[in-house]
């Protein structure tokens, strides 16, 4: 279990993480979602005691990470895949990590097998592809067979098969009862992996809820209704207990499908000009939620003059 | 929600105690020797140190014997160690700065959050290696060079004044120099910056200091790290203006210790 309370990190005058609180429970995959620059990696580094919080605290299994005598056996982390010396072999990298935490040497070959790197274990990691480096990073995270697993952008650089492998791995680790905390800037990836979501933007928590709740609350579909008799149609639908939003030109109706709405309006003899089911994807919901918190917007059409 | 995984960090190591400093030391030892630059730097240290001593003795033996060189043969038997200093500095710098250059430092501190232990283990591995390599190299250079000095009748014995001391002193001085470079590396976190700073301080600023006027200039020169520390590594220095070998080494050790203490305080407080 990971518990963050009012966690804050200020670089100079800029708050990278601004008083966030959340709890990562065991037995499920918690997705940590936010646009680039939202403070995800800073939070991850504070969890591992690498960066010192300006205020607030974060604990793992009830104590600070740095107070653990054998941290790799308690928390396995994939931070940046390239936190490696390019001249060292994959096996040597795992070997020194194992020795530092008294993890049995046999575990090194075990995790190399687990991530499918046994054939290149003796190769220098500078020659590894991005995907191989990422697999080695995951091997590092699993080395101590830890009850808590923290993965920062684990699918970066992986091919579709690798992405599916990471997804299944995260789900399996959670099913075994471990605490799994996975960060990503891709909503589509999280939708398939996470049971619970913590969404951050500009260093603050925007949402902390289960995946189904997030979908229900943010990615709803509605039926667009246009009619020259907008007011009458709205009244009619409201009388049926439907949720109707009136915007400039259209009605947004929730609670009934398009066909049923059409029949209802037709029976009362009102005109309809349009009747369309509008679905907003999770990706759209995420974009809407974080739109105001994105650090750098791309210019729409080239350079504005 | 399923049952949670047991949290006991010892569960996969039956009957084994918690990891402690020897494990950190062992891990740093594996890290140090599992990159090629360590082997090549150590090999260069030996080739430069022993090889150049032998070469200069071979070339100068005739002039030393005839008195044309105007120097004692004692000044020549550790001559190559001047160049071995460079590789000791490189080795010490790289041991720290490559961790920052590659981001490895985060893996290191995630595995061992006690930063004092990490620094102590790095320092021990580095100084141990440099002491052994420096001493062995000094002996090899002495034996190689002395063959040529002997041929011209000006050979020196190990029992001669300061010879044995300079062999061990070479190991000590290179170990201290490596540690000095590692401390600068920890402060600057950048290979090129740290290497330039230490090489400039030891080889350029140290020599230029002798040009300073007056007695404060003389003392400044004597107290510069390279000038203070190198006396112990040679039986008889070419430079008569240095502190005594052990006095100088004590000053040098104090300077290394002070810098290391500053580096430690910064390292403890800084985000990785």
Interface residues (C-beta under 8 A of the other chain):
Chain A: X25 X26 X27 X28 X45 X48 X49 X50 X51 X52 X61 X65 X66 X67 X68 X69 X70 X71 X72 X73 X74 X77 X79 X80 X82 X83 X84 X85 X86 X87 X88 X89 X92 X93 X95 X96 X97 X99 X100 X101 X102 X103 X104 X107 X140 X144 X145 X147 X175 X176 X177 X178 X179
Chain B: X1 X2 X3 X4 X5 X6 X7 X9 X10 X11 X12 X13 X16 X17 X18 X19 X23 X24 X26 X27 X28 X30 X31 X34 X35 X36 X37 X98 X99 X102 X103 X104 X106 X107 X109 X110 X111 X112 X113 X114 X269 X271 X272
